[in-house]
């Protein structure tokens, strides 16, 4: 299995905690977060990784260069989440189905089942079930297809976007997208009815180290 890991962000909310370190390289009990993530993915059966890098990329490249199955896609300027994915597909020559995830979040998920649920669809999302969707925004589903993304403020049990995707690289390249765009606001939201993405639901552990409080929590919780 192949994965694109988006590791080029500026980490603005962690700057005062990690002023000289890119967010994906944040120390987790002596190990960079990105290495923790890749080790987990290897255990799930992944053998190819494309690291999309921009901010302080030298640190990431120096640490991971020569790693088994690891290559890099360099963003010379910020391209947004969608642009970074397209850039990675082009630079690394990615074909077929590929997982896409952020280099600053961890979701415990059975990827073999996720890929099986994706099947021959063009695009699928991992959805996390929560007790109250009010603070996140709600994802509506019907059958095996996502039908709508709703604004924050709708309360009650339901599904939210976990930010983990599987997409067909060839299909993505054929969408006529610009070099720079947001995957969520410029692509998924306005084109949901045309894309008809599939989904895979999870209730498992999730953490995003992008804020200092959760970065501190990760020190105790991420012990894989």
N, C-alpha and C positions, 0 to 999 in steps of 0.2 A: 504494500500500500504506500501511497505517496501523500505527503503533506506540505502545504505552504504555510509557513509561520510568519505572521506579520510582526516584525521586530524593529520597525523604523521610527516609532513614535518618539515625541520629545519628553514624555513623562513629566509634564508641567507640575502636577500635584505632588510629585515626589522630589522635586528639585532641592528643597531644603534638607531632605533626608539623604538623598543620593546626588550631590551636586556634580560629581565627576564620573558618574556611572550611568550608562544607558539602562532604562528600566528593566528590560529583559535579563540584564546581568546582575540584578539585585541579589545580594547574598542571602541564601536560605541555609542557615546552619553550616556555612562553609562551602556551599555549592551554588553556583549561579542558577537563578530561577529557570532560565532557558535550558540548562542542562537537566534539571529535574524534570522539566516538561518532555524533553526529547527521550530521556530514559523511560519515562512512562509510556510514550508512544512506541518505542521499540518493543516494550513488553506487550503491546497491543498488536504487534505484527507489522509495524511500519518499517520500511528499509530505505526510503528515499525522503530527504528533507530539503526544501528550498527555503532559506532564510532571507526574507525581504528586509533589507537594512538601509538605514539612512543616518539618523542622528547618532553620533559617536560610533559609527559603524566599525571603525578600526578595532575597537575592543572586542566586538563580537567576532569579526573575521579572524583576528589573531588567536582567539581562544578556540574556535571551532574548525579552523582550516585544517584540512587533512583528515577530518573526522569521517568515519565510514558512512557513505551515502549522503553526505552533506554538501550542498552547493549554495551559492549566494546570488541574490538578485539585488543589484544596487539601484536605489533611487537617488539620482543626482539632485533632485528637488522633491519636496513632498507631493505625492500623487493622490492622496486620499486612499481609503481602504480599497475601493474598487480599482483605482489605477494601479495600486501596488500589486493586486492580484494579477491583473493583465500583464504588468511588467514582469512579474515572476514567471508566468506561463511562457512569455516570449523569450526571456533571457535563458531560462532553464530548459526550454523545449519540452514543456510538460504536455502530455497527451492523456486522453482518457479521463477517468474519474479521479479527482484529487480532493483531499480534505483541506479545509482552510480554517485556521484558528489564529487567535491573537497570542502574541508572545508574552503577555502579562496576565493571563488568566488560566486557571486550571479547572477542568471539568472531568470528573470521573465518569467515563462513558465506555460502553462496549462497542468499539469501532467496527468489529466484524458484523455485528447486528445492524449498526447504523448503515454500513455499505449495503447490506442485504436489503434493508428497507428502502434505500435509495433506488436500487435496481437500475432500470434504464431511464430514469427521470433525468432532466437536465440540471435541476437544482434542488437541494434539500437542506433543511435547517434542523438543528437540534433544539428542541423546545423543552424548557424546564418547567415542571409543574410546581406552582407555589400556592400557598393558602390565600394570598391576597395580591392581586395583580395591580393594585392601585398606584404604586410608586414606580412601576416599570413600563406600563403599556401592555396591552393584551393582544395575544395572537388568536384569531378565530380559525377553526378548522372544520372541514366537512369531509367525511370519509377519510381518504388518505392524502388530501390536498389542503394546503393553507388557503383560506379564502379572504382574510383581511388582517390588517394591523390596526389596532385601535390606540387612541391617545391615552396618556396616563390619566388616572382618576376613576377608572372603572374597577370597582372593588369586587371581592369575592374570589373563590378558588378558580384557577385557570392556568393558562400557559403563557410563558414569556419567551422571547428570543434569547437563547443562551450565547449567541455569537459564534457558534461552531457550525460549519457548513460542509457540504459535499457538492461539488459541481463538475460538470463535464467541460474540460478545458477547450475542446474544439468548438463546442456550442458557444461558450463564453466569447471566444475570439470572433465569432460570426455575428455578434449583436450590434456591431457598428458603434461601439462606445468610445467616448473621448479618452485621451491619455490620462486625464485627471478627473476623478469623480468619487463620490461616496457610494459604496455598495448599498448601504441602507436607504439613505434619503433620495439619492438620484436614480437608483435602479430598482430595488425591491419594492419600495413603497408605491411609486407611481405605476409600476408595471406588474403588480401582483396578479391581476386577472389574466394577463398574457403569459406570464411565466408559469403559473400554476405549480408552485414549488411543493415538494413533498416534505415530510417531517418525520422526526424520530423523537419520542418523548423520554425524558429522564427525570429522576427524582434525587439523583446522587449528589455527592459533595461538589461544591463550586466555590471558587474564590478568585477575586480580581485584586491583584496587589497594587493597583493604580492609586490607591489612597493610603496615607500613612497608617491608619488604623488597621486596615486589612493586611497591609504588609507586615505589621507586627504580629497579627494573628497567624499569618502563614508560617512564622518561625516555629510555632507549636503544632500546627496542624499538618503541614506538608512533610510527611516522613515516609515516603514511598521508597 
